[in-house]
Amino acid sequence: MYSRITGTGSYLPEHILTNTDLESRIDTSDEWIYSRTGIEKRHIAAVDETTSDLAEKAALAAIADAKIKADDIDLIIIATTTPDLIFPSTACLVQQRLHIHGCPAFDVQAVCTGFIYVVNIADQFIRNGSAKCVLVIGAETISRIIDWQDRNTSVIFGDGAGAVIMQASATQGILSSHIHADGQYANLLNVPAGISSNYDKLKANQAFLTMQGNEVFKVAVNTLGRIVDETLAANSIQKEEIDWLVPHQANIRIISATAKKLGMPMDRVIVTVDKHGNTSAASVPLALDIAVRDGRIKVGDIVLLEAFGGGFTWGSVLLRY
């Protein structure tokens, strides 16, 4: 028994924050932002809009695309760094909204690599017979943990959600998945406050994302190069056999470096970072959904998904769509 993706969906909040908008808030410019990140705009959740709101809308789109009913779903997994509540999980909140009862539902926190992690987990559930139809979501309201006076982070991140339906199949869809982490780099990209550490910052609404950008870039490029090699070796294929690269939409420099490692021209790389910025766990499924719906990714194509995030975490999924 194998698993394959049978439907995709995504959602971006209505409010758009452009580079020009940011020029009036901080010492930056459209040229400075675009030349360093490739980002033109990002979507920001409304004050009364939650991560579960975004996740629900992406889920409904994926359910419709897969042509299934919500009660066909027997497992829900959501990757998020920005849950609605400490508990219950965002997955349970989405489960309630979809009127699904009884199946397991849980969140996974692996930051920007979160979607890769949850695809890996869903694949294991389906392969061992514990589930037949899984709703997998990456969703974030990352704007809630951004210091909008910090130009190192405020120009990069945005909100959004992407979802896929994974179903049991006699033919192999997910060819392999690979996930890793190394906590020794925790101080380079983190939110240095929480329930049991630096709680005073959390209470004072000062729990903001911090990033040492140059150091993160160096480790990300090297690590993603290794995950590409690992994925190719595990499947005994050559890089030329990959039809599409769907990378984490962190910034255009990291995306370009990974494409160069693969020897893949940029017209075979799905790039959406310009339109929504870095949406953390949502970025890979967002990009995948956009490319499927506009007809670039077709049934039978070999697609490599990859991501790198805080922790550090990193991973890849090779699939036949």
C-alpha positions as CSV (number, residue, x, y, z in Angstrom):
1,M,0.0,0.0,0.0
2,Y,1.3,3.5,-1.0
3,S,0.1,7.0,-0.5
4,R,-0.4,9.8,-3.1
5,I,-1.6,13.3,-3.2
6,T,-5.1,13.5,-4.7
7,G,-6.0,17.1,-4.0
8,T,-4.5,20.5,-3.2
9,G,-5.8,23.7,-1.8
10,S,-4.5,27.0,-0.4
11,Y,-5.6,30.3,1.1
12,L,-4.1,33.7,1.6
13,P,-5.6,36.5,3.8
14,E,-7.1,39.4,1.9
15,H,-4.9,42.2,3.4
16,I,-1.8,42.8,1.4
17,L,1.3,44.5,2.7
18,T,3.6,45.7,-0.1
19,N,7.3,46.7,0.0
20,T,6.1,50.3,-0.5
21,D,3.9,50.0,2.6
22,L,6.9,49.0,4.6
23,E,8.9,51.9,3.4
24,S,6.7,54.2,5.5
25,R,7.2,52.0,8.7
26,I,11.0,51.2,8.7
27,D,14.3,52.2,7.2
28,T,14.0,50.2,4.0
29,S,13.0,50.4,0.3
30,D,11.3,48.3,-2.3
31,E,14.6,47.9,-4.1
32,W,16.5,46.8,-1.0
33,I,13.8,44.2,-0.1
34,Y,13.4,42.8,-3.5
35,S,17.1,42.6,-4.4
36,R,17.8,40.6,-1.2
37,T,14.7,38.5,-0.9
38,G,12.8,38.5,-4.1
39,I,9.7,39.5,-2.2
40,E,7.2,42.1,-3.5
41,K,4.3,41.7,-1.1
42,R,3.0,39.5,1.7
43,H,-0.5,38.7,3.0
44,I,-1.4,39.5,6.6
45,A,-4.2,38.0,8.6
46,A,-6.9,40.3,9.9
47,V,-7.1,41.0,13.6
48,D,-9.9,38.5,14.0
49,E,-8.5,35.9,11.6
50,T,-6.8,32.9,13.1
51,T,-4.5,30.1,11.9
52,S,-7.5,27.7,12.0
53,D,-9.5,30.1,9.8
54,L,-6.7,30.0,7.2
55,A,-6.3,26.2,7.6
56,E,-10.0,25.6,7.2
57,K,-10.3,27.5,3.9
58,A,-7.2,25.7,2.5
59,A,-8.7,22.4,3.6
60,L,-12.0,23.0,2.0
61,A,-10.3,23.8,-1.3
62,A,-8.2,20.6,-1.1
63,I,-11.3,18.5,-0.2
64,A,-13.1,19.8,-3.2
65,D,-10.1,19.2,-5.5
66,A,-9.8,15.6,-4.3
67,K,-13.5,15.1,-4.9
68,I,-14.1,13.6,-1.5
69,K,-16.4,14.3,1.4
70,A,-15.0,15.6,4.7
71,D,-16.2,12.5,6.5
72,D,-13.9,10.4,4.3
73,I,-11.0,11.8,6.2
74,D,-9.6,9.5,8.9
75,L,-6.6,11.6,10.1
76,I,-5.8,15.3,10.3
77,I,-2.3,16.7,10.8
78,I,-1.5,20.3,10.8
79,A,2.0,21.8,10.7
80,T,2.1,25.2,12.4
81,T,4.3,27.4,14.6
82,T,1.5,29.8,15.4
83,P,-1.5,27.8,16.7
84,D,-4.7,29.5,17.7
85,L,-4.3,28.3,21.3
86,I,-1.9,26.5,23.5
87,F,-4.5,23.7,23.4
88,P,-6.6,22.3,22.0
89,S,-4.5,21.8,18.9
90,T,-5.3,23.7,15.7
91,A,-6.0,20.3,14.1
92,C,-8.8,19.7,16.6
93,L,-10.2,23.1,15.9
94,V,-10.3,22.5,12.2
95,Q,-11.7,19.0,12.7
96,Q,-14.6,20.6,14.6
97,R,-15.3,23.1,11.8
98,L,-15.3,20.4,9.2
99,H,-17.8,18.3,11.3
100,I,-15.4,15.3,11.4
101,H,-15.8,13.2,14.5
102,G,-13.6,10.6,16.1
103,C,-10.5,10.4,13.9
104,P,-7.1,11.4,15.3
105,A,-6.0,15.0,14.9
106,F,-2.8,16.6,16.0
107,D,-0.3,19.4,15.3
108,V,3.4,19.2,14.4
109,Q,5.9,22.0,15.1
110,A,8.9,22.0,12.8
111,V,8.6,25.6,11.7
112,C,9.3,26.0,8.0
113,T,10.0,22.3,7.5
114,G,6.6,21.5,9.1
115,F,4.8,20.5,5.9
116,I,7.6,18.1,4.9
117,Y,7.4,16.5,8.4
118,V,3.6,16.0,8.3
119,V,3.7,14.5,4.8
120,N,6.3,12.1,6.1
121,I,4.0,11.2,9.0
122,A,0.9,10.9,6.9
123,D,2.8,8.6,4.5
124,Q,3.7,6.3,7.4
125,F,0.1,6.1,8.6
126,I,-1.1,5.2,5.2
127,R,1.6,2.7,4.4
128,N,1.0,0.8,7.7
129,G,-2.7,0.7,7.2
130,S,-3.6,3.1,10.1
131,A,-5.2,5.6,7.7
132,K,-6.6,5.7,4.2
133,C,-7.4,9.4,3.7
134,V,-5.4,12.1,5.4
135,L,-5.9,15.9,5.5
136,V,-2.4,17.5,5.7
137,I,-2.1,21.2,6.3
138,G,0.6,23.8,6.7
139,A,-0.9,27.0,8.2
140,E,0.6,30.1,9.8
141,T,-0.2,33.5,11.2
142,I,3.5,34.3,11.5
143,S,2.8,38.0,11.5
144,R,1.7,37.7,15.1
145,I,5.3,37.0,16.2
146,I,7.0,39.6,14.0
147,D,8.5,42.8,15.4
148,W,7.4,45.2,12.7
149,Q,10.3,47.6,13.5
150,D,12.9,44.9,12.8
151,R,13.7,45.2,9.1
152,N,15.6,41.9,9.2
153,T,12.4,39.9,9.8
154,S,9.4,42.2,9.0
155,V,10.2,42.3,5.3
156,I,10.3,38.6,5.0
157,F,7.3,36.9,6.6
158,G,3.6,36.6,5.8
159,D,0.6,34.6,6.6
160,G,-1.2,31.8,4.7
161,A,-2.2,28.1,4.5
162,G,-1.8,25.2,2.1
163,A,-3.4,21.8,2.3
164,V,-3.3,18.4,0.5
165,I,-5.3,15.3,0.7
166,M,-3.2,12.1,0.8
167,Q,-5.0,8.8,0.1
168,A,-4.1,5.1,0.0
169,S,-3.1,4.0,-3.5
170,A,-2.0,0.8,-5.2
171,T,0.5,3.0,-7.2
172,Q,3.3,4.9,-5.5
173,G,2.8,8.6,-5.2
174,I,5.2,9.5,-2.3
175,L,8.5,7.9,-3.5
176,S,10.5,8.9,-0.4
177,S,10.6,11.4,2.4
178,H,13.5,12.5,4.5
179,I,13.4,14.6,7.7
180,H,16.2,15.8,10.0
181,A,16.9,18.2,12.8
182,D,19.9,19.6,14.7
183,G,19.2,21.6,17.8
184,Q,22.7,23.0,18.1
185,Y,21.7,25.9,15.8
186,A,18.6,26.9,17.9
187,N,19.9,30.3,18.7
188,L,20.3,31.4,15.1
189,L,16.5,31.4,14.4
190,N,14.0,31.4,17.2
191,V,11.3,33.1,19.3
192,P,13.1,33.4,22.6
193,A,10.1,33.2,24.9
194,G,7.3,30.8,25.8
195,I,5.2,29.2,28.6
196,S,8.1,27.8,30.6
197,S,11.0,30.1,29.5
198,N,11.1,33.9,29.5
199,Y,7.4,34.0,30.2
200,D,7.7,37.7,31.1
201,K,8.4,38.5,27.4
202,L,5.3,36.5,26.4
203,K,3.1,38.4,28.9
204,A,4.5,41.7,27.7
205,N,3.8,40.8,24.0
206,Q,7.5,40.8,23.2
207,A,7.8,37.2,22.0
208,F,9.1,38.1,18.5
209,L,11.0,36.0,15.9
210,T,14.7,36.7,15.8
211,M,17.1,35.6,13.1
212,Q,20.8,35.8,12.3
213,G,20.2,36.0,8.6
214,N,23.7,35.5,7.2
215,E,24.4,32.5,9.4
216,V,21.0,30.9,8.6
217,F,21.6,31.4,4.9
218,K,25.0,29.6,5.0
219,V,23.7,26.6,6.9
220,A,20.5,26.4,4.8
221,V,22.3,26.3,1.5
222,N,24.7,23.6,2.6
223,T,22.0,21.6,4.3
224,L,19.6,21.7,1.4
225,G,22.4,20.6,-0.9
226,R,22.9,17.5,1.3
227,I,19.2,16.7,1.4
228,V,19.1,16.8,-2.4
229,D,21.9,14.3,-2.6
230,E,20.3,12.1,0.0
231,T,17.0,12.1,-1.9
232,L,18.5,11.3,-5.3
233,A,20.6,8.5,-3.8
234,A,17.6,7.0,-1.9
235,N,15.7,6.7,-5.2
236,S,18.6,5.8,-7.5
237,I,17.7,8.6,-9.9
238,Q,19.6,11.4,-11.6
239,K,18.8,15.0,-10.9
240,E,17.8,15.4,-14.6
241,E,14.9,13.1,-13.9
242,I,13.2,15.6,-11.6
243,D,10.5,17.6,-13.5
244,W,9.8,20.3,-10.8
245,L,11.4,21.6,-7.7
246,V,9.0,23.0,-5.1
247,P,11.2,24.6,-2.5
248,H,10.4,26.3,0.8
249,Q,9.7,30.0,-0.2
250,A,12.2,31.5,2.2
251,N,13.9,33.9,-0.1
252,I,15.0,33.9,-3.7
253,R,18.7,33.5,-2.9
254,I,18.3,30.2,-1.1
255,I,15.9,29.0,-3.8
256,S,18.4,29.8,-6.5
257,A,21.2,28.1,-4.7
258,T,19.2,24.9,-4.3
259,A,18.2,25.0,-8.0
260,K,21.9,25.5,-8.9
261,K,22.8,22.4,-6.8
262,L,20.3,20.4,-8.9
263,G,21.4,21.9,-12.1
264,M,17.8,22.9,-12.7
265,P,16.8,26.0,-14.7
266,M,14.7,28.4,-12.8
267,D,11.8,27.9,-15.2
268,R,11.5,24.4,-13.6
269,V,11.4,25.8,-10.1
270,I,8.1,26.9,-8.6
271,V,8.7,30.4,-7.2
272,T,5.9,32.1,-5.3
273,V,7.9,33.9,-2.6
274,D,7.4,37.2,-4.5
275,K,3.7,37.1,-4.0
276,H,3.4,36.0,-0.4
277,G,6.8,36.1,1.3
278,N,8.0,33.4,3.7
279,T,4.8,31.8,5.2
280,S,6.8,29.2,7.1
281,A,5.0,25.8,7.2
282,A,2.5,27.0,4.6
283,S,5.0,27.9,1.9
284,V,5.6,24.5,0.3
285,P,1.9,23.5,0.0
286,L,1.0,27.0,-1.2
287,A,3.5,26.8,-4.0
288,L,2.5,23.3,-4.8
289,D,-1.2,24.2,-5.1
290,I,-0.5,27.2,-7.3
291,A,1.6,25.2,-9.7
292,V,-0.9,22.3,-9.9
293,R,-3.8,24.7,-10.5
294,D,-2.0,26.7,-13.2
295,G,-1.2,23.5,-15.0
296,R,2.6,23.5,-14.6
297,I,2.6,20.4,-12.5
298,K,0.8,17.6,-14.2
299,V,-0.2,14.0,-13.4
300,G,2.9,11.8,-13.7
301,D,5.5,14.5,-13.1
302,I,8.3,13.8,-10.6
303,V,8.4,16.6,-8.0
304,L,10.9,17.4,-5.3
305,L,9.6,19.3,-2.2
306,E,12.3,20.6,0.2
307,A,12.4,22.9,3.2
308,F,14.7,24.2,5.9
309,G,13.6,25.9,9.1
310,G,14.2,26.9,12.7
311,G,15.5,24.1,15.0
312,F,17.2,23.7,12.7
313,T,15.0,21.3,10.8
314,W,15.2,20.3,7.2
315,G,13.7,17.7,4.9
316,S,12.5,16.6,1.5
317,V,9.7,14.7,-0.2
318,L,10.1,13.1,-3.7
319,L,6.8,12.3,-5.3
320,R,5.1,11.3,-8.5
321,Y,2.1,13.6,-8.9
